[in-house]
Amino acid sequence: MKYIEYQIDINNKESDFSDILIAFLSELGFDSFSEENNVLFAYIPENIDDEKEIYAMLNNFSVTFSKNIIEQKNWNEEWEKNYDPVVIENIITIKAPFHKQNFTTKYIIEIEPKMSFGTGHHPTTELMCKLINETNFEKKSVLDIGCGTGILAIFSAIKGAIDIIAIDIEEWAAENSAENALRNNVKMQTILGDKNSIPNKQFDIIFANINLNILKQDIPDYTKFLKKNGILFLSGFFKTEIQQIKNVCKNNNLEFIQSIEKELWTACQFKKS
């Protein structure tokens, strides 16, 4: 699958401008971002690139931008050139095989993505990892929806979870999650598909780090797959949008537990009553 790269000039903008812009772009289907020399690079699958809607949004932000088609390439090589390991406090390091330095965090996950996306650098991954670290996963069943490179599912296994299923609509993600699970000596099932591909069973814990619109649409379905007293972890949305998530969860018998924030993003937990 081809990706579209948007190069957006954010020079002379306020310090939090790129975070705000990323939040809006995520709502339109962009799934990876990087920033260099006052340029924001945003990537979206070619098949969901709605040029009219994207152009209108960017013009509302009064930015100049260009658009390029990104051909398939050796993303592992590109990642090695440009990305540092992710170190989340003293909790966990997310590294690649070529990161040879010694890490002192309690947990270490090694991944090698098939694409340049899902490397763990986004603030929502950090927030979800912090919530996972605070939670008891011993012998818990876990469903990771929109698993990407499998970081969250793998971390839950390291924390003692069993019967883990990771699912994603992207073929590269499903394949890569399976490969990264083996790399970390973790047992889990990976599925290529959407919510309709989830096995007919219930789980103790569900992860969904996606975006606001999909979460609001799919939370009622997630609830069906959650056991009584099960915990739903949600992220991928702006902290100013959390009330919308709370409202949907309340209407689906999900009790708010807590939320944490970084920059303009948030992650939260809900319990099924």
Backbone hydrogen bonds in HBPLUS format (Angstrom, degrees):
<---DONOR---> <-ACCEPTOR-->    atom                        ^
c    i                          cat <-CA-CA->   ^        H-A-AA   ^      H-
h    n   atom  resd res      DA  || num        DHA   H-A  angle D-A-AA Bond
n    s   type  num  typ     dist DA aas  dist angle  dist       angle   num
A0046-GLU N   A0002-LYS O   2.97 MM  44  5.65 170.2  1.98 148.4 145.2     1
A0003-TYR N   A0070-ILE O   3.46 MM  67  5.20 162.1  2.50 146.2 146.7     2
A0070-ILE N   A0003-TYR O   2.71 MM  67  5.20 170.4  1.72 165.7 164.8     3
A0004-ILE N   A0044-ILE O   2.78 MM  40  5.31 167.9  1.80 156.9 160.7     4
A0044-ILE N   A0004-ILE O   3.03 MM  40  5.31 153.0  2.11 144.2 152.8     5
A0005-GLU N   A0068-ASN O   2.73 MM  63  5.12 169.4  1.74 160.9 163.6     6
A0068-ASN N   A0005-GLU O   2.82 MM  63  5.12 154.2  1.89 149.1 157.3     7
A0006-TYR N   A0042-ALA O   2.80 MM  36  5.12 168.5  1.81 157.3 161.4     8
A0042-ALA N   A0006-TYR O   2.92 MM  36  5.12 164.4  1.95 149.0 154.3     9
A0007-GLN N   A0066-SER O   2.91 MM  59  5.22 158.0  1.96 140.6 148.0    10
A0066-SER N   A0007-GLN O   2.92 MM  59  5.22 145.5  2.04 138.3 149.5    11
A0008-ILE N   A0040-LEU O   2.87 MM  32  5.04 168.4  1.88 148.2 152.2    12
A0040-LEU N   A0008-ILE O   2.84 MM  32  5.04 165.0  1.86 151.9 152.3    13
A0009-ASP N   A0064-THR O   2.94 MM  55  5.59 168.3  1.95 162.8 166.7    14
A0010-ILE N   A0038-ASN O   2.95 MM  28  5.34 165.3  1.97 146.0 148.8    15
A0017-PHE N   A0014-GLU O   2.99 MM   3  5.20 163.7  2.01 115.6 119.1    16
A0020-ILE N   A0016-ASP O   3.16 MM   4  6.47 158.5  2.21 153.2 159.0    17
A0021-LEU N   A0017-PHE O   2.89 MM   4  6.15 163.7  1.92 156.1 160.9    18
A0022-ILE N   A0018-SER O   2.84 MM   4  5.97 157.6  1.89 146.8 153.0    19
A0023-ALA N   A0019-ASP O   3.06 MM   4  6.25 153.5  2.13 142.4 148.9    20
A0024-PHE N   A0020-ILE O   3.22 MM   4  6.59 156.1  2.28 148.7 153.8    21
A0025-LEU N   A0021-LEU O   2.89 MM   4  6.15 161.7  1.92 153.8 159.6    22
A0026-SER N   A0022-ILE O   2.83 MM   4  5.95 153.0  1.90 150.3 157.0    23
A0027-GLU N   A0024-PHE O   3.16 MM   3  5.28 126.4  2.46  97.0 110.1    24
A0028-LEU N   A0025-LEU O   2.94 MM   3  5.18 140.6  2.10 102.7 114.5    25
A0030-PHE N   A0025-LEU O   3.26 MM   5  5.64 162.1  2.29 142.5 137.1    26
A0029-GLY N   A0026-SER O   3.12 MM   3  5.24 165.4  2.15 106.8 111.1    27
A0031-ASP N   A0043-TYR O   2.99 MM  12  6.18 145.8  2.11 160.5 171.2    28
A0043-TYR N   A0032-SER O   3.01 MM  11  5.36 154.6  2.08 158.5 158.7    29
A0034-SER N   A0041-PHE O   2.97 MM   7  5.16 146.7  2.09 141.1 149.5    30
A0041-PHE N   A0034-SER O   2.72 MM   7  5.16 173.7  1.72 163.3 165.0    31
A0036-GLU N   A0039-VAL O   2.93 MM   3  5.31 161.9  1.96 150.7 155.5    32
A0039-VAL N   A0036-GLU O   2.92 MM   3  5.31 138.4  2.09 111.2 123.6    33
A0048-ILE N   A0045-PRO O   3.11 MM   3  5.75 161.9  2.14 118.8 124.1    34
A0049-ASP N   A0046-GLU O   3.33 MM   3  5.20 169.6  2.35 106.1 107.6    35
A0054-ILE N   A0050-ASP O   2.95 MM   4  6.10 168.9  1.96 164.4 168.1    36
A0055-TYR N   A0051-GLU O   2.83 MM   4  5.83 167.3  1.84 153.3 157.3    37
A0056-ALA N   A0052-LYS O   3.10 MM   4  6.19 157.1  2.16 142.1 148.4    38
A0057-MET N   A0053-GLU O   3.06 MM   4  6.30 158.0  2.11 146.3 151.7    39
A0058-LEU N   A0054-ILE O   2.95 MM   4  6.19 168.6  1.96 157.7 160.4    40
A0059-ASN N   A0055-TYR O   2.90 MM   4  5.99 156.7  1.96 148.4 155.1    41
A0060-ASN N   A0056-ALA O   3.04 MM   4  6.25 143.1  2.18 139.5 149.1    42
A0061-PHE N   A0057-MET O   3.23 MM   4  6.60 133.6  2.45 138.4 150.3    43
A0061-PHE N   A0058-LEU O   3.07 MM   3  5.08 131.2  2.32  94.9 108.2    44
A0062-SER N   A0059-ASN O   2.99 MM   3  4.90 154.7  2.06  99.5 107.3    45
A0075-TRP N   A0073-LYS O   2.92 MM   2  5.64 114.7  2.36 114.2  97.0    46
A0078-GLU N   A0074-ASN O   3.20 MM   4  6.58 157.5  2.25 146.3 152.8    47
A0079-TRP N   A0075-TRP O   2.75 MM   4  5.90 159.2  1.80 152.6 158.2    48
A0080-GLU N   A0076-ASN O   2.96 MM   4  6.15 157.5  2.01 146.8 152.7    49
A0081-LYS N   A0077-GLU O   3.21 MM   4  6.46 144.8  2.34 140.7 149.2    50
A0082-ASN N   A0078-GLU O   3.28 MM   4  6.46 143.4  2.42 144.1 153.0    51
A0082-ASN N   A0079-TRP O   3.13 MM   3  5.31 126.3  2.43  98.9 112.2    52
A0083-TYR N   A0079-TRP O   2.93 MM   4  5.53 151.1  2.02 163.2 160.1    53
A0086-VAL N   A0094-ILE O   2.92 MM   8  4.97 169.2  1.94 149.1 149.5    54
A0094-ILE N   A0086-VAL O   2.73 MM   8  4.97 161.1  1.76 149.3 156.1    55
A0088-ILE N   A0092-ILE O   2.86 MM   4  5.38 174.7  1.87 172.5 170.8    56
A0091-ILE N   A0088-ILE O   2.87 MM   3  5.73 147.4  1.98 145.6 152.3    57
A0092-ILE N   A0088-ILE O   3.39 MM   4  5.38 153.6  2.47 132.3 138.5    58
A0106-LYS N   A0090-ASN O   3.18 MM  16  6.45 162.1  2.22 137.2 137.6    59
A0107-TYR N   A0091-ILE O   2.93 MM  16  6.17 151.5  2.01 146.1 155.4    60
A0093-THR N   A0107-TYR O   2.95 MM  14  6.39 145.1  2.07 138.8 148.3    61
A0109-ILE N   A0093-THR O   2.81 MM  16  6.18 167.5  1.82 169.7 174.1    62
A0095-LYS N   A0109-ILE O   2.87 MM  14  6.24 163.0  1.89 165.3 169.8    63
A0111-ILE N   A0095-LYS O   2.77 MM  16  6.19 159.4  1.81 166.5 169.6    64
A0099-HIS N   A0096-ALA O   3.01 MM   3  5.50 166.6  2.03 119.1 123.5    65
A0125-THR N   A0122-HIS O   2.99 MM   3  5.62 137.5  2.18 118.1 128.4    66
A0127-LEU N   A0123-PRO O   2.99 MM   4  6.30 160.3  2.03 153.3 158.8    67
A0128-MET N   A0124-THR O   2.95 MM   4  6.11 162.1  1.99 146.1 150.6    68
A0129-CYS N   A0125-THR O   2.93 MM   4  6.10 158.4  1.97 149.4 155.7    69
A0130-LYS N   A0126-GLU O   2.98 MM   4  6.23 150.4  2.07 147.9 155.7    70
A0131-LEU N   A0127-LEU O   3.11 MM   4  6.44 156.4  2.17 148.2 153.9    71
A0132-ILE N   A0128-MET O   2.88 MM   4  6.14 157.2  1.93 150.9 157.8    72
A0133-ASN N   A0129-CYS O   2.91 MM   4  6.08 155.8  1.96 145.0 151.4    73
A0134-GLU N   A0130-LYS O   3.27 MM   4  6.54 137.1  2.47 138.1 148.0    74
A0134-GLU N   A0131-LEU O   3.16 MM   3  5.21 131.0  2.42  96.1 108.6    75
A0135-THR N   A0132-ILE O   3.05 MM   3  5.20 158.5  2.09 109.0 115.9    76
A0140-LYS N   A0137-PHE O   3.00 MM   3  5.16 161.3  2.03 134.7 128.7    77
A0139-LYS N   A0160-GLY O   2.86 MM  21  5.92 150.5  1.95 143.6 137.0    78
A0162-ILE N   A0140-LYS O   2.78 MM  22  5.67 158.1  1.83 143.2 150.9    79
A0204-ASP N   A0141-SER O   3.13 MM  63  5.15 128.3  2.41 113.8 127.3    80
A0205-ILE N   A0141-SER O   3.03 MM  64  6.33 147.8  2.14 156.0 165.8    81
A0142-VAL N   A0163-ASP O   3.35 MM  21  6.50 150.8  2.44 123.4 131.2    82
A0165-ILE N   A0142-VAL O   2.90 MM  23  6.30 159.0  1.95 153.8 160.1    83
A0143-LEU N   A0205-ILE O   2.99 MM  62  6.46 146.8  2.10 147.4 157.9    84
A0207-PHE N   A0143-LEU O   2.80 MM  64  6.24 160.3  1.84 159.6 165.4    85
A0144-ASP N   A0165-ILE O   2.82 MM  21  6.24 162.6  1.85 159.0 164.9    86
A0167-ILE N   A0144-ASP O   2.89 MM  23  6.21 166.9  1.91 172.6 170.8    87
A0145-ILE N   A0207-PHE O   2.92 MM  62  5.97 172.6  1.93 152.3 151.5    88
A0146-GLY N   A0167-ILE O   2.75 MM  21  5.75 138.9  1.91 146.6 160.2    89
A0147-CYS N   A0167-ILE O   3.08 MM  20  5.72 157.9  2.13 132.7 139.5    90
A0150-GLY N   A0147-CYS O   2.88 MM   3  5.00 162.2  1.91 131.3 131.3    91
A0154-ILE N   A0150-GLY O   2.91 MM   4  5.97 164.2  1.93 159.9 164.9    92
A0155-PHE N   A0151-ILE O   2.90 MM   4  6.10 158.8  1.95 150.8 156.8    93
A0156-SER N   A0152-LEU O   2.99 MM   4  6.24 155.0  2.05 147.7 154.2    94
A0157-ALA N   A0153-ALA O   3.09 MM   4  6.40 149.2  2.18 144.2 152.3    95
A0158-ILE N   A0154-ILE O   2.98 MM   4  6.32 158.1  2.03 152.1 158.0    96
A0159-LYS N   A0155-PHE O   3.00 MM   4  6.25 141.2  2.15 141.9 152.8    97
A0161-ALA N   A0156-SER O   2.92 MM   5  5.46 164.0  1.94 143.6 140.8    98
A0160-GLY N   A0157-ALA O   2.90 MM   3  5.05 160.7  1.94 107.3 113.0    99
A0189-GLN N   A0164-ILE O   2.85 MM  25  6.22 163.9  1.88 163.2 160.5   100
A0166-ALA N   A0189-GLN O   2.79 MM  23  6.20 161.2  1.82 162.4 169.0   101
A0191-ILE N   A0166-ALA O   2.84 MM  25  6.27 149.7  1.93 154.8 162.8   102
A0168-ASP N   A0191-ILE O   3.15 MM  23  6.65 152.7  2.23 163.3 170.9   103
A0193-GLY N   A0168-ASP O   2.85 MM  25  5.62 162.0  1.88 129.2 134.5   104
A0173-ALA N   A0170-GLU O   3.13 MM   3  5.28 123.1  2.47  98.1 112.1   105
A0174-ALA N   A0170-GLU O   3.15 MM   4  6.52 164.6  2.18 158.3 160.9   106
A0175-GLU N   A0171-GLU O   3.03 MM   4  6.22 171.8  2.04 158.9 161.2   107
A0176-ASN N   A0172-TRP O   2.85 MM   4  5.83 156.2  1.90 140.0 147.8   108
A0177-SER N   A0173-ALA O   2.80 MM   4  5.88 158.2  1.84 152.8 157.9   109
A0178-ALA N   A0174-ALA O   3.26 MM   4  6.43 158.3  2.31 142.1 147.2   110
A0179-GLU N   A0175-GLU O   3.06 MM   4  6.37 157.6  2.11 148.1 154.4   111
A0180-ASN N   A0176-ASN O   2.81 MM   4  6.00 159.9  1.85 151.7 157.3   112
A0181-ALA N   A0177-SER O   2.88 MM   4  6.03 144.8  2.01 142.9 152.5   113
A0182-LEU N   A0178-ALA O   3.18 MM   4  6.48 159.9  2.22 146.6 150.4   114
A0183-ARG N   A0179-GLU O   2.98 MM   4  6.24 152.4  2.05 143.3 151.8   115
A0184-ASN N   A0180-ASN O   3.10 MM   4  6.29 136.0  2.30 137.6 147.2   116
A0184-ASN N   A0181-ALA O   3.14 MM   3  5.25 132.2  2.38  97.0 109.4   117
A0186-VAL N   A0181-ALA O   2.79 MM   5  4.85 171.4  1.80 146.0 146.1   118
A0185-ASN N   A0182-LEU O   3.07 MM   3  4.89 166.6  2.09 106.0 108.3   119
A0197-SER N   A0194-ASP O   2.86 MM   3  5.47 163.6  1.88 121.5 127.2   120
A0198-ILE N   A0195-LYS O   3.34 MM   3  5.52 167.1  2.36 106.3 109.9   121
A0201-LYS N   A0199-PRO O   2.85 MM   2  5.71 124.0  2.17 113.3  96.7   122
A0203-PHE N   A0225-PHE O   2.74 MM  22  6.10 147.7  1.84 148.5 155.1   123
A0227-LYS N   A0203-PHE O   2.85 MM  24  5.52 171.1  1.86 151.3 149.1   124
A0231-ILE N   A0204-ASP O   2.93 MM  27  6.46 149.8  2.02 157.0 159.1   125
A0206-ILE N   A0231-ILE O   3.01 MM  25  6.50 154.2  2.08 157.3 163.6   126
A0233-PHE N   A0206-ILE O   2.80 MM  27  6.08 175.4  1.80 172.5 173.7   127
A0208-ALA N   A0233-PHE O   2.97 MM  25  6.22 134.5  2.18 147.8 161.5   128
A0235-SER N   A0208-ALA O   3.12 MM  27  6.50 151.1  2.21 145.6 142.5   129
A0210-ILE N   A0235-SER O   3.04 MM  25  6.47 126.2  2.34 156.5 141.2   130
A0215-LEU N   A0211-ASN O   2.99 MM   4  6.10 166.3  2.01 162.8 167.3   131
A0216-LYS N   A0212-LEU O   2.92 MM   4  6.13 169.9  1.93 162.0 164.2   132
A0217-GLN N   A0213-ASN O   3.08 MM   4  6.22 150.4  2.17 141.8 149.9   133
A0218-ASP N   A0214-ILE O   2.83 MM   4  5.93 151.5  1.91 151.0 159.1   134
A0219-ILE N   A0215-LEU O   2.84 MM   4  5.56 142.3  1.99 158.3 158.9   135
A0221-ASP N   A0218-ASP O   2.86 MM   3  5.25 126.2  2.15 111.5 125.9   136
A0222-TYR N   A0218-ASP O   2.94 MM   4  6.30 156.8  2.00 154.2 161.9   137
A0223-THR N   A0219-ILE O   2.97 MM   4  6.18 156.4  2.02 156.5 161.4   138
A0224-LYS N   A0221-ASP O   3.10 MM   3  5.30 127.2  2.40 100.9 113.7   139
A0225-PHE N   A0222-TYR O   2.96 MM   3  5.31 134.9  2.17 105.8 118.3   140
A0226-LEU N   A0223-THR O   3.14 MM   3  5.11 162.2  2.17 104.5 109.6   141
A0230-GLY N   A0227-LYS O   2.85 MM   3  4.92 149.1  1.94 128.6 127.3   142
A0229-ASN N   A0272-LYS O   2.79 MM  43  4.86 149.1  1.89 139.7 146.8   143
A0272-LYS N   A0230-GLY O   2.93 MM  42  5.46 161.3  1.97 155.1 161.3   144
A0232-LEU N   A0270-PHE O   2.77 MM  38  5.10 165.1  1.79 152.1 157.4   145
A0270-PHE N   A0232-LEU O   2.90 MM  38  5.10 147.0  2.01 139.6 150.1   146
A0234-LEU N   A0268-CYS O   2.91 MM  34  5.40 166.5  1.93 155.7 159.5   147
A0268-CYS N   A0234-LEU O   2.90 MM  34  5.40 158.0  1.94 153.0 160.4   148
A0241-GLU N   A0238-PHE O   2.94 MM   3  5.29 158.8  1.99 112.2 119.1   149
A0239-LYS N   A0264-LEU O   2.88 MM  25  5.80 160.8  1.92 144.1 144.9   150
A0242-ILE N   A0239-LYS O   3.45 MM   3  5.47 170.7  2.45 105.3 107.2   151
A0244-GLN N   A0241-GLU O   3.04 MM   3  5.59 132.5  2.28 112.2 123.6   152
A0245-ILE N   A0242-ILE O   3.06 MM   3  5.08 115.9  2.49  95.6 111.0   153
A0246-LYS N   A0242-ILE O   2.85 MM   4  6.19 160.2  1.89 154.8 160.8   154
A0247-ASN N   A0243-GLN O   2.93 MM   4  6.10 155.7  1.99 145.8 151.5   155
A0248-VAL N   A0244-GLN O   3.20 MM   4  6.47 160.7  2.24 145.3 149.4   156
A0249-CYS N   A0245-ILE O   2.95 MM   4  6.15 166.8  1.97 156.3 160.4   157
A0250-LYS N   A0246-LYS O   2.84 MM   4  5.98 161.2  1.88 151.6 156.8   158
A0251-ASN N   A0247-ASN O   3.14 MM   4  6.34 153.7  2.22 143.5 149.9   159
A0252-ASN N   A0249-CYS O   2.90 MM   3  5.04 149.7  1.99 103.5 113.4   160
A0254-LEU N   A0249-CYS O   2.92 MM   5  4.93 150.4  2.00 141.2 141.4   161
A0253-ASN N   A0250-LYS O   3.30 MM   3  5.31 149.1  2.40 115.2 110.4   162
A0273-SER N   A0253-ASN O   3.10 MM  20  5.83 170.8  2.10 161.7 164.6   163
A0255-GLU N   A0271-LYS O   2.68 MM  16  4.96 166.1  1.70 151.9 148.0   164
A0271-LYS N   A0255-GLU O   2.75 MM  16  4.96 155.7  1.81 138.7 145.9   165
A0257-ILE N   A0269-GLN O   2.89 MM  12  5.38 162.4  1.92 153.6 147.7   166
A0269-GLN N   A0258-GLN O   2.90 MM  11  5.54 153.6  1.97 158.9 163.4   167
A0260-ILE N   A0267-ALA O   2.91 MM   7  5.58 154.9  1.97 159.1 167.3   168
A0267-ALA N   A0260-ILE O   3.00 MM   7  5.58 149.9  2.10 155.7 161.5   169
A0262-LYS N   A0265-TRP O   3.08 MM   3  5.40 157.3  2.14 135.7 140.8   170
A0265-TRP N   A0262-LYS O   2.84 MM   3  5.40 160.0  1.88 146.0 143.6   171
